[in-house]
Amino acid sequence: MPVRWLERLLLLIGLVCLGTVAYAYFDARLTARRENQRLDAQIREHARGEAARPAAATDSFRGLSAPAPPPVQEKLEEGALVGRLEVPRLGLSTIVLEGVEDGTLRHGAGHIPGTGLPSLAEAANIGIAGHRDSFFHPLKDIGKNDIITLATAERTYRYRVEWTRIVPPEDVSVLADTGAPVLTLVTCYPFYYVGSAPERFIVRAQRIGDDSPPISP
Amino acid sequence: MKRFMLASSTMFLLTAGAAMAQNPLNTTAPGPTQEKLPGQTNNDLPNPGHPIAPPTTRVQTPPVTENGTTEGTAAESMQRDTTSTGTTGVTSTDTTTTTTTTTPAPTSMSDTTTTTDTTVNGTSGRLPRTGSEMPLVGLIGLTSLAGFAVLRASRNA
């Protein structure tokens, strides 16, 4: 009789745990899909606005009044859409949301609050964190000179990997401003580790060349 | 009773296997692009930041030095006027005054130049936790189902 109860208990635990994992997986996929569509719509909208701007500028010149610049949001809310991060060589493509709360990192990579945002500061250290066992897992194969793109609604920024490093979790100096436009990716290390990993894997990339227009979907 | 002992020992073995999976020594060796030696990055570049972390420094914007330009704030203009000789009445381009005005970086160019705080506010002194609990939950689930299967098989045998 106790064996039968143990059996049922194990079955229940197994189904609940695997159901939770399956729900988290599909929830992340659906959220990523929805946010990707939203970002693409924003990119298209911005492109249309850019195309219409010369005519508007001419009109305003006639009227001797410059058009007011669009308001820039200084601080985003937790979970707000920031952009899309891609490493083409590794096939990594993930949506970037604001914040590093558990719920946010379950749906995509998270922009670390307090670090730069490409739309706010040109020469900023943009910190982005992601789970090593999901979105940032391909980073285990990243190497020097790999190209990283960060697409926002306004434009696409390209970065080249300078170095990778393994640091303790307390070493926040990797997120400090360097005076140059850089991107810092943070994930846990080792990559194959169940539970809270003891170290952090850092990828530092420098912005390169000119910024191409946003990637069209 | 024998069956129960068999099931218990099987469960112990499965749990021990899950516990061993968390051992740091059980992780796979770093790949070709990962760190090879302590203090050495995967790119064979010197790694001064490991294992001793550099101190957290806040890089400040260098001060702007203006020498006799016609730009500047009203305060700068007044400062130049007061430090010049004033005998000729031409003060803005007078090089004999050698007034080096050191001012903070201009901040009123436009509203869009507002920068974020460079100190890492949201991290509370630690880098974000980027390991989800899902692998652990999945492992527990698989272990439980395996235990269930073993129990069921042993009961039917």
Interface residues (C-beta under 8 A of the other chain):
Chain A: P2 V3 R4 L6 E7 L10 L11 I13 G14 L15 V16 C17 L18 T20 V21 A24 Y25 P69 P71 V72 E74 K75 G99 V100 D102 L105 R106 G110 I112 P113 G114 T115 G116 L117 L120 A121 A124 N125 G127 A129 G130 H131 R132 D133 S134 F136 K140 D141 I142 G143 K144 W163 T164 R165 I166 V167 P168 P169 E170 D171 V172 S173 V174 L175 A176 D177 T178 G179 V186 T187 C188 P190 F191 Y192 Y193 V194 G195 S196 A197 P198 R200
Chain B: R3 F4 A7 A18 A21 Q22 P24 T27 T28 G31 T33 Q34 E35 T41 N42 N43 L45 N47 G49 H50 P51 A53 P54 P55 T56 T57 R58 V59 S110 D111 T112 T114 T115 T116 D117 T118 T119 V120 N121 G122 T123 G125 R126 L127 P128 R129 T130 G131 S132 E133 M134 P135 L136 V137 G138 L139 I140 G141 L142 T143 S144 L145 G147 F148 L151 R152 R155
